[in-house]
Amino acid sequence: MPNPVNHRPLGLIVAIVTLALDQLVKYTVTYPLALKSRMDDGIEILPIFRLRWLENRGVSMGFFHADSDMMRWILVGMTMLIAGFVGVWMWREKARQDVGALGLVLGGAIGNIVDRVRLGYVVDYADLHFGEWRPFLIFNLADAAITFGVLILLARALLLREKGAKTESLN
């Protein structure tokens, strides 16, 4: 029986790079760019993309807004549990692409946990808009990494399942 290739280092590298880039960008918008002091104006990068300051005290799409320290630490605990689950899944996963996707999710989750522990909120800054229409709330690199990681996992699960179903129906 051949020994399966271990892709754990890939997942750990993806998670560490994602975390480092997330924290670097958040540092840049917080200090050198002083985005908070620019209020609602922000910095226009493209006609459809602006850097704007937002202190996100909730989770995805404004759910579970943490108005108190107790709620903040509950959110930290919940996201740490989810990150732990993702870490275990990544450690056990055999498929290289899934390990990479899980590394994106893990790195993004830890990036947002670091903010919430250190600051009490998550620094969001990316405002993608088309005129007045915003397909997303203001987000950050960690959120984007989590989203892309989950989309990769879902796409692979659906495509591999369909490929497996076609192969079984031919037999």
Disulfide bonds with the S-S distance in Angstrom:
none
